[in-house]
């Protein structure tokens, strides 16, 4: 099944384009989210899951949002973990 991807301009800097698989009212590019992606992950289980190549975070706003949400709120659901893993798997096999 082919995936449809949209190119949307970053809501914040209005310069960079962000690839998303569905239209969203707000999309933020990697450059604008860079600072938010920094942080200490204390849970070794989550740390291992989120420990993926940085380029994956650059390419995929969904992965960025999962990590940022975790850093902000300190929680991640099993559903999010499953979706995260699936996305990483798909991206790995597309290389
Ligand atoms: Zn931006």
PDB file of the backbone (N, CA, C, O) and the ligand in Angstrom, with CONECT records:
HET     ZN  A 101       1
ATOM      1  N   UNK A   1       0.847  -1.197   0.000  1.00  0.00           N
ATOM      2  CA  UNK A   1       0.000   0.000   0.000  1.00  0.00           C
ATOM      3  C   UNK A   1       0.881   1.246   0.000  1.00  0.00           C
ATOM      4  O   UNK A   1       1.752   1.418   0.853  1.00  0.00           O
ATOM      5  N   UNK A   2       0.635   2.078  -0.951  1.00  0.00           N
ATOM      6  CA  UNK A   2       1.433   3.309  -1.048  1.00  0.00           C
ATOM      7  C   UNK A   2       0.964   4.318  -0.015  1.00  0.00           C
ATOM      8  O   UNK A   2      -0.230   4.471   0.245  1.00  0.00           O
ATOM      9  N   UNK A   3       1.908   4.978   0.544  1.00  0.00           N
ATOM     10  CA  UNK A   3       1.589   5.981   1.547  1.00  0.00           C
ATOM     11  C   UNK A   3       1.532   7.352   0.910  1.00  0.00           C
ATOM     12  O   UNK A   3       2.431   7.739   0.163  1.00  0.00           O
ATOM     13  N   UNK A   4       0.487   8.074   1.204  1.00  0.00           N
ATOM     14  CA  UNK A   4       0.392   9.438   0.695  1.00  0.00           C
ATOM     15  C   UNK A   4       1.011  10.377   1.716  1.00  0.00           C
ATOM     16  O   UNK A   4       0.673  10.349   2.900  1.00  0.00           O
ATOM     17  N   UNK A   5       1.909  11.195   1.241  1.00  0.00           N
ATOM     18  CA  UNK A   5       2.528  12.147   2.153  1.00  0.00           C
ATOM     19  C   UNK A   5       2.301  13.565   1.676  1.00  0.00           C
ATOM     20  O   UNK A   5       2.349  13.862   0.482  1.00  0.00           O
ATOM     21  N   UNK A   6       2.057  14.416   2.628  1.00  0.00           N
ATOM     22  CA  UNK A   6       1.853  15.822   2.322  1.00  0.00           C
ATOM     23  C   UNK A   6       3.075  16.615   2.747  1.00  0.00           C
ATOM     24  O   UNK A   6       3.751  16.295   3.725  1.00  0.00           O
ATOM     25  N   UNK A   7       3.325  17.641   1.991  1.00  0.00           N
ATOM     26  CA  UNK A   7       4.396  18.550   2.364  1.00  0.00           C
ATOM     27  C   UNK A   7       3.741  19.816   2.876  1.00  0.00           C
ATOM     28  O   UNK A   7       3.061  20.523   2.133  1.00  0.00           O
ATOM     29  N   UNK A   8       3.952  20.092   4.143  1.00  0.00           N
ATOM     30  CA  UNK A   8       3.377  21.298   4.717  1.00  0.00           C
ATOM     31  C   UNK A   8       4.477  22.196   5.243  1.00  0.00           C
ATOM     32  O   UNK A   8       5.520  21.724   5.696  1.00  0.00           O
ATOM     33  N   UNK A   9       4.238  23.474   5.180  1.00  0.00           N
ATOM     34  CA  UNK A   9       5.213  24.417   5.706  1.00  0.00           C
ATOM     35  C   UNK A   9       5.135  24.453   7.220  1.00  0.00           C
ATOM     36  O   UNK A   9       4.053  24.397   7.804  1.00  0.00           O
ATOM     37  N   UNK A  10       6.284  24.548   7.838  1.00  0.00           N
ATOM     38  CA  UNK A  10       6.363  24.601   9.292  1.00  0.00           C
ATOM     39  C   UNK A  10       5.552  25.778   9.828  1.00  0.00           C
ATOM     40  O   UNK A  10       5.669  26.903   9.341  1.00  0.00           O
ATOM     41  N   UNK A  11       4.722  25.500  10.844  1.00  0.00           N
ATOM     42  CA  UNK A  11       3.855  26.528  11.422  1.00  0.00           C
ATOM     43  C   UNK A  11       4.664  27.611  12.135  1.00  0.00           C
ATOM     44  O   UNK A  11       4.242  28.764  12.214  1.00  0.00           O
ATOM     45  N   UNK A  12       5.828  27.226  12.649  1.00  0.00           N
ATOM     46  CA  UNK A  12       6.611  28.137  13.462  1.00  0.00           C
ATOM     47  C   UNK A  12       7.510  29.051  12.620  1.00  0.00           C
ATOM     48  O   UNK A  12       7.382  30.274  12.675  1.00  0.00           O
ATOM     49  N   UNK A  13       8.408  28.460  11.852  1.00  0.00           N
ATOM     50  CA  UNK A  13       9.365  29.289  11.103  1.00  0.00           C
ATOM     51  C   UNK A  13       8.848  29.658   9.710  1.00  0.00           C
ATOM     52  O   UNK A  13       9.355  30.586   9.079  1.00  0.00           O
ATOM     53  N   UNK A  14       7.844  28.931   9.241  1.00  0.00           N
ATOM     54  CA  UNK A  14       7.253  29.169   7.920  1.00  0.00           C
ATOM     55  C   UNK A  14       8.289  29.146   6.796  1.00  0.00           C
ATOM     56  O   UNK A  14       8.136  29.818   5.776  1.00  0.00           O
ATOM     57  N   UNK A  15       9.327  28.374   7.002  1.00  0.00           N
ATOM     58  CA  UNK A  15      10.384  28.272   5.999  1.00  0.00           C
ATOM     59  C   UNK A  15      10.579  26.839   5.553  1.00  0.00           C
ATOM     60  O   UNK A  15      10.562  26.531   4.361  1.00  0.00           O
ATOM     61  N   UNK A  16      10.764  25.967   6.533  1.00  0.00           N
ATOM     62  CA  UNK A  16      11.033  24.566   6.229  1.00  0.00           C
ATOM     63  C   UNK A  16       9.745  23.798   5.966  1.00  0.00           C
ATOM     64  O   UNK A  16       8.683  24.105   6.507  1.00  0.00           O
ATOM     65  N   UNK A  17       9.881  22.787   5.113  1.00  0.00           N
ATOM     66  CA  UNK A  17       8.739  21.930   4.852  1.00  0.00           C
ATOM     67  C   UNK A  17       8.798  20.687   5.728  1.00  0.00           C
ATOM     68  O   UNK A  17       9.873  20.188   6.060  1.00  0.00           O
ATOM     69  N   UNK A  18       7.631  20.205   6.089  1.00  0.00           N
ATOM     70  CA  UNK A  18       7.532  19.019   6.924  1.00  0.00           C
ATOM     71  C   UNK A  18       6.698  17.988   6.178  1.00  0.00           C
ATOM     72  O   UNK A  18       5.635  18.300   5.642  1.00  0.00           O
ATOM     73  N   UNK A  19       7.193  16.759   6.151  1.00  0.00           N
ATOM     74  CA  UNK A  19       6.434  15.677   5.534  1.00  0.00           C
ATOM     75  C   UNK A  19       5.508  15.058   6.569  1.00  0.00           C
ATOM     76  O   UNK A  19       5.952  14.673   7.651  1.00  0.00           O
ATOM     77  N   UNK A  20       4.240  14.962   6.248  1.00  0.00           N
ATOM     78  CA  UNK A  20       3.313  14.299   7.161  1.00  0.00           C
ATOM     79  C   UNK A  20       2.444  13.358   6.356  1.00  0.00           C
ATOM     80  O   UNK A  20       2.290  13.524   5.146  1.00  0.00           O
ATOM     81  N   UNK A  21       1.872  12.364   7.029  1.00  0.00           N
ATOM     82  CA  UNK A  21       1.003  11.465   6.266  1.00  0.00           C
ATOM     83  C   UNK A  21      -0.469  11.826   6.406  1.00  0.00           C
ATOM     84  O   UNK A  21      -1.338  11.146   5.861  1.00  0.00           O
ATOM     85  N   UNK A  22      -0.737  12.880   7.125  1.00  0.00           N
ATOM     86  CA  UNK A  22      -2.083  13.430   7.077  1.00  0.00           C
ATOM     87  C   UNK A  22      -2.010  14.936   7.311  1.00  0.00           C
ATOM     88  O   UNK A  22      -1.099  15.436   7.970  1.00  0.00           O
ATOM     89  N   UNK A  23      -2.971  15.630   6.769  1.00  0.00           N
ATOM     90  CA  UNK A  23      -2.958  17.078   6.919  1.00  0.00           C
ATOM     91  C   UNK A  23      -3.232  17.446   8.366  1.00  0.00           C
ATOM     92  O   UNK A  23      -4.161  16.941   8.995  1.00  0.00           O
ATOM     93  N   UNK A  24      -2.405  18.331   8.867  1.00  0.00           N
ATOM     94  CA  UNK A  24      -2.557  18.735  10.257  1.00  0.00           C
ATOM     95  C   UNK A  24      -2.563  20.253  10.339  1.00  0.00           C
ATOM     96  O   UNK A  24      -1.928  20.932   9.532  1.00  0.00           O
ATOM     97  N   UNK A  25      -3.283  20.775  11.317  1.00  0.00           N
ATOM     98  CA  UNK A  25      -3.329  22.232  11.454  1.00  0.00           C
ATOM     99  C   UNK A  25      -1.977  22.810  11.869  1.00  0.00           C
ATOM    100  O   UNK A  25      -1.625  23.929  11.495  1.00  0.00           O
ATOM    101  N   UNK A  26      -1.239  22.039  12.635  1.00  0.00           N
ATOM    102  CA  UNK A  26       0.052  22.529  13.119  1.00  0.00           C
ATOM    103  C   UNK A  26       1.136  21.493  12.834  1.00  0.00           C
ATOM    104  O   UNK A  26       1.048  20.348  13.276  1.00  0.00           O
ATOM    105  N   UNK A  27       2.131  21.900  12.110  1.00  0.00           N
ATOM    106  CA  UNK A  27       3.297  21.039  11.919  1.00  0.00           C
ATOM    107  C   UNK A  27       4.546  21.848  12.225  1.00  0.00           C
ATOM    108  O   UNK A  27       4.671  23.005  11.822  1.00  0.00           O
ATOM    109  N   UNK A  28       5.452  21.231  12.932  1.00  0.00           N
ATOM    110  CA  UNK A  28       6.689  21.916  13.305  1.00  0.00           C
ATOM    111  C   UNK A  28       7.869  21.135  12.738  1.00  0.00           C
ATOM    112  O   UNK A  28       7.910  19.908  12.829  1.00  0.00           O
ATOM    113  N   UNK A  29       8.812  21.837  12.164  1.00  0.00           N
ATOM    114  CA  UNK A  29       9.954  21.170  11.547  1.00  0.00           C
ATOM    115  C   UNK A  29      10.999  20.751  12.581  1.00  0.00           C
ATOM    116  O   UNK A  29      10.951  21.160  13.741  1.00  0.00           O
ATOM    117  N   UNK A  30      11.923  19.943  12.138  1.00  0.00           N
ATOM    118  CA  UNK A  30      12.961  19.436  13.033  1.00  0.00           C
ATOM    119  C   UNK A  30      13.760  20.570  13.674  1.00  0.00           C
ATOM    120  O   UNK A  30      14.003  20.564  14.881  1.00  0.00           O
ATOM    121  N   UNK A  31      14.162  21.533  12.863  1.00  0.00           N
ATOM    122  CA  UNK A  31      14.972  22.643  13.388  1.00  0.00           C
ATOM    123  C   UNK A  31      14.289  23.366  14.541  1.00  0.00           C
ATOM    124  O   UNK A  31      14.928  23.726  15.530  1.00  0.00           O
ATOM    125  N   UNK A  32      12.981  23.574  14.402  1.00  0.00           N
ATOM    126  CA  UNK A  32      12.242  24.280  15.442  1.00  0.00           C
ATOM    127  C   UNK A  32      12.002  23.409  16.669  1.00  0.00           C
ATOM    128  O   UNK A  32      11.761  23.928  17.759  1.00  0.00           O
ATOM    129  N   UNK A  33      12.066  22.090  16.501  1.00  0.00           N
ATOM    130  CA  UNK A  33      11.790  21.196  17.636  1.00  0.00           C
ATOM    131  C   UNK A  33      13.055  20.645  18.274  1.00  0.00           C
ATOM    132  O   UNK A  33      13.002  19.947  19.286  1.00  0.00           O
ATOM    133  N   UNK A  34      14.180  20.965  17.676  1.00  0.00           N
ATOM    134  CA  UNK A  34      15.472  20.445  18.116  1.00  0.00           C
ATOM    135  C   UNK A  34      15.673  20.549  19.634  1.00  0.00           C
ATOM    136  O   UNK A  34      16.052  19.579  20.290  1.00  0.00           O
ATOM    137  N   UNK A  35      15.412  21.739  20.176  1.00  0.00           N
ATOM    138  CA  UNK A  35      15.629  21.951  21.613  1.00  0.00           C
ATOM    139  C   UNK A  35      14.719  21.077  22.457  1.00  0.00           C
ATOM    140  O   UNK A  35      15.114  20.566  23.505  1.00  0.00           O
ATOM    141  N   UNK A  36      13.491  20.916  21.978  1.00  0.00           N
ATOM    142  CA  UNK A  36      12.525  20.122  22.733  1.00  0.00           C
ATOM    143  C   UNK A  36      12.878  18.640  22.724  1.00  0.00           C
ATOM    144  O   UNK A  36      12.451  17.884  23.597  1.00  0.00           O
ATOM    145  N   UNK A  37      13.660  18.231  21.728  1.00  0.00           N
ATOM    146  CA  UNK A  37      14.032  16.824  21.623  1.00  0.00           C
ATOM    147  C   UNK A  37      15.182  16.461  22.565  1.00  0.00           C
ATOM    148  O   UNK A  37      15.508  15.287  22.742  1.00  0.00           O
ATOM    149  N   UNK A  38      15.781  17.474  23.157  1.00  0.00           N
ATOM    150  CA  UNK A  38      16.870  17.224  24.096  1.00  0.00           C
ATOM    151  C   UNK A  38      16.295  16.991  25.488  1.00  0.00           C
ATOM    152  O   UNK A  38      15.371  17.680  25.919  1.00  0.00           O
ATOM    153  N   UNK A  39      16.849  16.028  26.166  1.00  0.00           N
ATOM    154  CA  UNK A  39      16.383  15.798  27.520  1.00  0.00           C
ATOM    155  C   UNK A  39      16.801  14.441  28.020  1.00  0.00           C
ATOM    156  O   UNK A  39      17.177  13.558  27.248  1.00  0.00           O
ATOM    157  N   UNK A  40      16.731  14.292  29.312  1.00  0.00           N
ATOM    158  CA  UNK A  40      17.156  13.046  29.935  1.00  0.00           C
ATOM    159  C   UNK A  40      15.984  12.081  30.011  1.00  0.00           C
ATOM    160  O   UNK A  40      14.907  12.436  30.490  1.00  0.00           O
ATOM    161  N   UNK A  41      16.201  10.861  29.536  1.00  0.00           N
ATOM    162  CA  UNK A  41      15.180   9.822  29.659  1.00  0.00           C
ATOM    163  C   UNK A  41      15.644   8.845  30.726  1.00  0.00           C
ATOM    164  O   UNK A  41      16.641   8.144  30.553  1.00  0.00           O
ATOM    165  N   UNK A  42      14.914   8.808  31.825  1.00  0.00           N
ATOM    166  CA  UNK A  42      15.365   8.003  32.967  1.00  0.00           C
ATOM    167  C   UNK A  42      14.925   6.550  32.886  1.00  0.00           C
ATOM    168  O   UNK A  42      15.588   5.664  33.427  1.00  0.00           O
ATOM    169  N   UNK A  43      13.819   6.307  32.218  1.00  0.00           N
ATOM    170  CA  UNK A  43      13.312   4.941  32.104  1.00  0.00           C
ATOM    171  C   UNK A  43      14.111   4.180  31.042  1.00  0.00           C
ATOM    172  O   UNK A  43      14.036   4.511  29.858  1.00  0.00           O
ATOM    173  N   UNK A  44      14.884   3.152  31.460  1.00  0.00           N
ATOM    174  CA  UNK A  44      15.735   2.452  30.490  1.00  0.00           C
ATOM    175  C   UNK A  44      14.952   1.782  29.363  1.00  0.00           C
ATOM    176  O   UNK A  44      15.435   1.672  28.236  1.00  0.00           O
ATOM    177  N   UNK A  45      13.737   1.336  29.682  1.00  0.00           N
ATOM    178  CA  UNK A  45      12.889   0.694  28.677  1.00  0.00           C
ATOM    179  C   UNK A  45      12.511   1.682  27.575  1.00  0.00           C
ATOM    180  O   UNK A  45      12.626   1.388  26.386  1.00  0.00           O
ATOM    181  N   UNK A  46      12.060   2.854  28.001  1.00  0.00           N
ATOM    182  CA  UNK A  46      11.671   3.895  27.045  1.00  0.00           C
ATOM    183  C   UNK A  46      12.903   4.425  26.311  1.00  0.00           C
ATOM    184  O   UNK A  46      12.862   4.702  25.112  1.00  0.00           O
ATOM    185  N   UNK A  47      13.980   4.556  27.048  1.00  0.00           N
ATOM    186  CA  UNK A  47      15.221   5.061  26.476  1.00  0.00           C
ATOM    187  C   UNK A  47      15.661   4.211  25.288  1.00  0.00           C
ATOM    188  O   UNK A  47      16.092   4.723  24.255  1.00  0.00           O
ATOM    189  N   UNK A  48      15.539   2.906  25.469  1.00  0.00           N
ATOM    190  CA  UNK A  48      15.945   1.983  24.413  1.00  0.00           C
ATOM    191  C   UNK A  48      15.056   2.135  23.169  1.00  0.00           C
ATOM    192  O   UNK A  48      15.531   2.087  22.035  1.00  0.00           O
ATOM    193  N   UNK A  49      13.770   2.316  23.418  1.00  0.00           N
ATOM    194  CA  UNK A  49      12.831   2.460  22.300  1.00  0.00           C
ATOM    195  C   UNK A  49      13.086   3.754  21.534  1.00  0.00           C
ATOM    196  O   UNK A  49      13.063   3.781  20.303  1.00  0.00           O
ATOM    197  N   UNK A  50      13.327   4.820  22.283  1.00  0.00           N
ATOM    198  CA  UNK A  50      13.499   6.126  21.644  1.00  0.00           C
ATOM    199  C   UNK A  50      14.904   6.337  21.093  1.00  0.00           C
ATOM    200  O   UNK A  50      15.184   7.345  20.444  1.00  0.00           O
ATOM    201  N   UNK A  51      15.779   5.377  21.358  1.00  0.00           N
ATOM    202  CA  UNK A  51      17.158   5.490  20.897  1.00  0.00           C
ATOM    203  C   UNK A  51      17.260   5.018  19.440  1.00  0.00           C
ATOM    204  O   UNK A  51      17.630   3.879  19.157  1.00  0.00           O
ATOM    205  N   UNK A  52      16.922   5.923  18.544  1.00  0.00           N
ATOM    206  CA  UNK A  52      16.969   5.611  17.114  1.00  0.00           C
ATOM    207  C   UNK A  52      17.869   6.646  16.439  1.00  0.00           C
ATOM    208  O   UNK A  52      18.156   7.692  17.021  1.00  0.00           O
ATOM    209  N   UNK A  53      18.316   6.359  15.214  1.00  0.00           N
ATOM    210  CA  UNK A  53      19.175   7.348  14.544  1.00  0.00           C
ATOM    211  C   UNK A  53      18.516   8.726  14.455  1.00  0.00           C
ATOM    212  O   UNK A  53      17.320   8.838  14.183  1.00  0.00           O
ATOM    213  N   UNK A  54      19.300   9.751  14.686  1.00  0.00           N
ATOM    214  CA  UNK A  54      18.782  11.127  14.698  1.00  0.00           C
ATOM    215  C   UNK A  54      18.089  11.482  13.376  1.00  0.00           C
ATOM    216  O   UNK A  54      17.143  12.269  13.358  1.00  0.00           O
ATOM    217  N   UNK A  55      18.558  10.907  12.294  1.00  0.00           N
ATOM    218  CA  UNK A  55      17.962  11.227  10.988  1.00  0.00           C
ATOM    219  C   UNK A  55      16.496  10.799  10.903  1.00  0.00           C
ATOM    220  O   UNK A  55      15.720  11.377  10.142  1.00  0.00           O
ATOM    221  N   UNK A  56      16.120   9.782  11.688  1.00  0.00           N
ATOM    222  CA  UNK A  56      14.721   9.365  11.719  1.00  0.00           C
ATOM    223  C   UNK A  56      13.849  10.468  12.319  1.00  0.00           C
ATOM    224  O   UNK A  56      12.736  10.727  11.862  1.00  0.00           O
ATOM    225  N   UNK A  57      14.386  11.099  13.344  1.00  0.00           N
ATOM    226  CA  UNK A  57      13.651  12.214  13.955  1.00  0.00           C
ATOM    227  C   UNK A  57      13.589  13.397  12.998  1.00  0.00           C
ATOM    228  O   UNK A  57      12.615  14.150  12.982  1.00  0.00           O
ATOM    229  N   UNK A  58      14.641  13.546  12.205  1.00  0.00           N
ATOM    230  CA  UNK A  58      14.649  14.641  11.229  1.00  0.00           C
ATOM    231  C   UNK A  58      13.578  14.440  10.175  1.00  0.00           C
ATOM    232  O   UNK A  58      12.916  15.383   9.745  1.00  0.00           O
ATOM    233  N   UNK A  59      13.426  13.204   9.776  1.00  0.00           N
ATOM    234  CA  UNK A  59      12.506  12.896   8.684  1.00  0.00           C
ATOM    235  C   UNK A  59      11.052  12.801   9.109  1.00  0.00           C
ATOM    236  O   UNK A  59      10.151  13.080   8.318  1.00  0.00           O
ATOM    237  N   UNK A  60      10.821  12.415  10.336  1.00  0.00           N
ATOM    238  CA  UNK A  60       9.464  12.053  10.712  1.00  0.00           C
ATOM    239  C   UNK A  60       8.927  12.840  11.914  1.00  0.00           C
ATOM    240  O   UNK A  60       9.431  12.718  13.031  1.00  0.00           O
ATOM    241  N   UNK A  61       7.910  13.634  11.661  1.00  0.00           N
ATOM    242  CA  UNK A  61       7.371  14.483  12.718  1.00  0.00           C
ATOM    243  C   UNK A  61       6.606  13.669  13.760  1.00  0.00           C
ATOM    244  O   UNK A  61       6.517  14.073  14.920  1.00  0.00           O
ATOM    245  N   UNK A  62       6.057  12.533  13.354  1.00  0.00           N
ATOM    246  CA  UNK A  62       5.360  11.673  14.307  1.00  0.00           C
ATOM    247  C   UNK A  62       6.320  11.165  15.387  1.00  0.00           C
ATOM    248  O   UNK A  62       5.999  11.183  16.576  1.00  0.00           O
ATOM    249  N   UNK A  63       7.489  10.717  14.961  1.00  0.00           N
ATOM    250  CA  UNK A  63       8.492  10.229  15.919  1.00  0.00           C
ATOM    251  C   UNK A  63       8.936  11.352  16.847  1.00  0.00           C
ATOM    252  O   UNK A  63       9.136  11.145  18.044  1.00  0.00           O
ATOM    253  N   UNK A  64       9.085  12.538  16.277  1.00  0.00           N
ATOM    254  CA  UNK A  64       9.479  13.691  17.103  1.00  0.00           C
ATOM    255  C   UNK A  64       8.441  13.979  18.173  1.00  0.00           C
ATOM    256  O   UNK A  64       8.771  14.212  19.335  1.00  0.00           O
ATOM    257  N   UNK A  65       7.190  13.958  17.762  1.00  0.00           N
ATOM    258  CA  UNK A  65       6.116  14.279  18.706  1.00  0.00           C
ATOM    259  C   UNK A  65       6.028  13.273  19.850  1.00  0.00           C
ATOM    260  O   UNK A  65       5.762  13.644  20.994  1.00  0.00           O
ATOM    261  N   UNK A  66       6.249  12.014  19.538  1.00  0.00           N
ATOM    262  CA  UNK A  66       6.225  10.984  20.582  1.00  0.00           C
ATOM    263  C   UNK A  66       7.317  11.274  21.610  1.00  0.00           C
ATOM    264  O   UNK A  66       7.077  11.235  22.817  1.00  0.00           O
ATOM    265  N   UNK A  67       8.517  11.566  21.113  1.00  0.00           N
ATOM    266  CA  UNK A  67       9.633  11.813  22.022  1.00  0.00           C
ATOM    267  C   UNK A  67       9.406  13.091  22.834  1.00  0.00           C
ATOM    268  O   UNK A  67       9.644  13.114  24.041  1.00  0.00           O
ATOM    269  N   UNK A  68       8.953  14.132  22.177  1.00  0.00           N
ATOM    270  CA  UNK A  68       8.712  15.401  22.864  1.00  0.00           C
ATOM    271  C   UNK A  68       7.630  15.241  23.933  1.00  0.00           C
ATOM    272  O   UNK A  68       7.760  15.758  25.043  1.00  0.00           O
ATOM    273  N   UNK A  69       6.568  14.523  23.586  1.00  0.00           N
ATOM    274  CA  UNK A  69       5.508  14.276  24.565  1.00  0.00           C
ATOM    275  C   UNK A  69       6.039  13.526  25.768  1.00  0.00           C
ATOM    276  O   UNK A  69       5.690  13.828  26.910  1.00  0.00           O
ATOM    277  N   UNK A  70       6.884  12.548  25.502  1.00  0.00           N
ATOM    278  CA  UNK A  70       7.436  11.789  26.613  1.00  0.00           C
ATOM    279  C   UNK A  70       8.296  12.679  27.507  1.00  0.00           C
ATOM    280  O   UNK A  70       8.194  12.630  28.732  1.00  0.00           O
ATOM    281  N   UNK A  71       9.144  13.493  26.874  1.00  0.00           N
ATOM    282  CA  UNK A  71      10.019  14.372  27.649  1.00  0.00           C
ATOM    283  C   UNK A  71       9.208  15.394  28.450  1.00  0.00           C
ATOM    284  O   UNK A  71       9.596  15.790  29.549  1.00  0.00           O
ATOM    285  N   UNK A  72       8.094  15.806  27.888  1.00  0.00           N
ATOM    286  CA  UNK A  72       7.236  16.797  28.554  1.00  0.00           C
ATOM    287  C   UNK A  72       6.433  16.194  29.688  1.00  0.00           C
ATOM    288  O   UNK A  72       6.397  16.733  30.793  1.00  0.00           O
ATOM    289  N   UNK A  73       5.792  15.076  29.408  1.00  0.00           N
ATOM    290  CA  UNK A  73       4.828  14.536  30.381  1.00  0.00           C
ATOM    291  C   UNK A  73       5.324  13.291  31.112  1.00  0.00           C
ATOM    292  O   UNK A  73       4.732  12.874  32.108  1.00  0.00           O
ATOM    293  N   UNK A  74       6.416  12.696  30.613  1.00  0.00           N
ATOM    294  CA  UNK A  74       6.979  11.528  31.282  1.00  0.00           C
ATOM    295  C   UNK A  74       6.180  10.253  31.125  1.00  0.00           C
ATOM    296  O   UNK A  74       6.392   9.287  31.858  1.00  0.00           O
ATOM    297  N   UNK A  75       5.267  10.246  30.179  1.00  0.00           N
ATOM    298  CA  UNK A  75       4.523   9.008  29.945  1.00  0.00           C
ATOM    299  C   UNK A  75       4.448   8.687  28.466  1.00  0.00           C
ATOM    300  O   UNK A  75       4.519   9.567  27.608  1.00  0.00           O
ATOM    301  N   UNK A  76       4.305   7.418  28.200  1.00  0.00           N
ATOM    302  CA  UNK A  76       4.138   6.951  26.830  1.00  0.00           C
ATOM    303  C   UNK A  76       3.243   5.714  26.904  1.00  0.00           C
ATOM    304  O   UNK A  76       3.467   4.837  27.738  1.00  0.00           O
ATOM    305  N   UNK A  77       2.250   5.642  26.053  1.00  0.00           N
ATOM    306  CA  UNK A  77       1.334   4.500  26.126  1.00  0.00           C
ATOM    307  C   UNK A  77       1.853   3.350  25.263  1.00  0.00           C
ATOM    308  O   UNK A  77       2.673   3.539  24.365  1.00  0.00           O
ATOM    309  N   UNK A  78       1.349   2.157  25.566  1.00  0.00           N
ATOM    310  CA  UNK A  78       1.734   0.980  24.785  1.00  0.00           C
ATOM    311  C   UNK A  78       1.389   1.170  23.313  1.00  0.00           C
ATOM    312  O   UNK A  78       2.106   0.718  22.420  1.00  0.00           O
ATOM    313  N   UNK A  79       0.272   1.849  23.090  1.00  0.00           N
ATOM    314  CA  UNK A  79      -0.181   2.098  21.733  1.00  0.00           C
ATOM    315  C   UNK A  79       0.811   2.996  20.985  1.00  0.00           C
ATOM    316  O   UNK A  79       1.120   2.780  19.813  1.00  0.00           O
ATOM    317  N   UNK A  80       1.293   4.000  21.700  1.00  0.00           N
ATOM    318  CA  UNK A  80       2.275   4.903  21.096  1.00  0.00           C
ATOM    319  C   UNK A  80       3.582   4.176  20.814  1.00  0.00           C
ATOM    320  O   UNK A  80       4.214   4.387  19.779  1.00  0.00           O
ATOM    321  N   UNK A  81       3.977   3.315  21.751  1.00  0.00           N
ATOM    322  CA  UNK A  81       5.202   2.544  21.571  1.00  0.00           C
ATOM    323  C   UNK A  81       5.076   1.654  20.333  1.00  0.00           C
ATOM    324  O   UNK A  81       6.000   1.562  19.525  1.00  0.00           O
ATOM    325  N   UNK A  82       3.932   1.009  20.199  1.00  0.00           N
ATOM    326  CA  UNK A  82       3.713   0.130  19.056  1.00  0.00           C
ATOM    327  C   UNK A  82       3.770   0.911  17.746  1.00  0.00           C
ATOM    328  O   UNK A  82       4.386   0.466  16.778  1.00  0.00           O
ATOM    329  N   UNK A  83       3.129   2.074  17.720  1.00  0.00           N
ATOM    330  CA  UNK A  83       3.121   2.896  16.519  1.00  0.00           C
ATOM    331  C   UNK A  83       4.520   3.431  16.212  1.00  0.00           C
ATOM    332  O   UNK A  83       4.934   3.514  15.056  1.00  0.00           O
ATOM    333  N   UNK A  84       5.219   3.783  17.259  1.00  0.00           N
ATOM    334  CA  UNK A  84       6.591   4.275  17.119  1.00  0.00           C
ATOM    335  C   UNK A  84       7.477   3.201  16.488  1.00  0.00           C
ATOM    336  O   UNK A  84       8.210   3.455  15.532  1.00  0.00           O
ATOM    337  N   UNK A  85       7.387   2.003  17.049  1.00  0.00           N
ATOM    338  CA  UNK A  85       8.200   0.882  16.546  1.00  0.00           C
ATOM    339  C   UNK A  85       7.871   0.549  15.098  1.00  0.00           C
ATOM    340  O   UNK A  85       8.757   0.265  14.292  1.00  0.00           O
ATOM    341  N   UNK A  86       6.606   0.589  14.790  1.00  0.00           N
ATOM    342  CA  UNK A  86       6.161   0.258  13.439  1.00  0.00           C
ATOM    343  C   UNK A  86       6.717   1.269  12.442  1.00  0.00           C
ATOM    344  O   UNK A  86       7.186   0.903  11.364  1.00  0.00           O
ATOM    345  N   UNK A  87       6.658   2.541  12.816  1.00  0.00           N
ATOM    346  CA  UNK A  87       7.162   3.596  11.946  1.00  0.00           C
ATOM    347  C   UNK A  87       8.662   3.437  11.726  1.00  0.00           C
ATOM    348  O   UNK A  87       9.154   3.566  10.605  1.00  0.00           O
ATOM    349  N   UNK A  88       9.386   3.154  12.816  1.00  0.00           N
ATOM    350  CA  UNK A  88      10.840   2.975  12.709  1.00  0.00           C
ATOM    351  C   UNK A  88      11.160   1.787  11.803  1.00  0.00           C
ATOM    352  O   UNK A  88      12.073   1.845  10.979  1.00  0.00           O
ATOM    353  N   UNK A  89      10.389   0.706  11.974  1.00  0.00           N
ATOM    354  CA  UNK A  89      10.586  -0.486  11.148  1.00  0.00           C
ATOM    355  C   UNK A  89      10.376  -0.173   9.676  1.00  0.00           C
ATOM    356  O   UNK A  89      11.173  -0.566   8.824  1.00  0.00           O
ATOM    357  N   UNK A  90       9.303   0.533   9.391  1.00  0.00           N
ATOM    358  CA  UNK A  90       8.990   0.897   8.003  1.00  0.00           C
ATOM    359  C   UNK A  90      10.089   1.766   7.415  1.00  0.00           C
ATOM    360  O   UNK A  90      10.497   1.579   6.268  1.00  0.00           O
ATOM    361  N   UNK A  91      10.560   2.709   8.203  1.00  0.00           N
ATOM    362  CA  UNK A  91      11.597   3.598   7.715  1.00  0.00           C
ATOM    363  C   UNK A  91      12.906   2.850   7.484  1.00  0.00           C
ATOM    364  O   UNK A  91      13.641   3.142   6.541  1.00  0.00           O
ATOM    365  N   UNK A  92      13.187   1.890   8.348  1.00  0.00           N
ATOM    366  CA  UNK A  92      14.415   1.104   8.205  1.00  0.00           C
ATOM    367  C   UNK A  92      14.376   0.258   6.933  1.00  0.00           C
ATOM    368  O   UNK A  92      15.378   0.130   6.228  1.00  0.00           O
ATOM    369  N   UNK A  93      13.213  -0.314   6.652  1.00  0.00           N
ATOM    370  CA  UNK A  93      13.134  -1.199   5.486  1.00  0.00           C
ATOM    371  C   UNK A  93      13.038  -0.424   4.175  1.00  0.00           C
ATOM    372  O   UNK A  93      13.223  -0.988   3.096  1.00  0.00           O
ATOM    373  N   UNK A  94      12.750   0.856   4.276  1.00  0.00           N
ATOM    374  CA  UNK A  94      12.694   1.687   3.066  1.00  0.00           C
ATOM    375  C   UNK A  94      14.063   2.171   2.618  1.00  0.00           C
ATOM    376  O   UNK A  94      14.209   2.720   1.526  1.00  0.00           O
ATOM    377  N   UNK A  95      15.052   1.968   3.451  1.00  0.00           N
ATOM    378  CA  UNK A  95      16.391   2.490   3.131  1.00  0.00           C
ATOM    379  C   UNK A  95      17.058   1.626   2.078  1.00  0.00           C
ATOM    380  O   UNK A  95      18.189   1.903   1.677  1.00  0.00           O
TER     381      UNK A  95
HETATM  382 ZN    ZN A 101      10.334  25.398  11.569  1.00  0.00          ZN
END
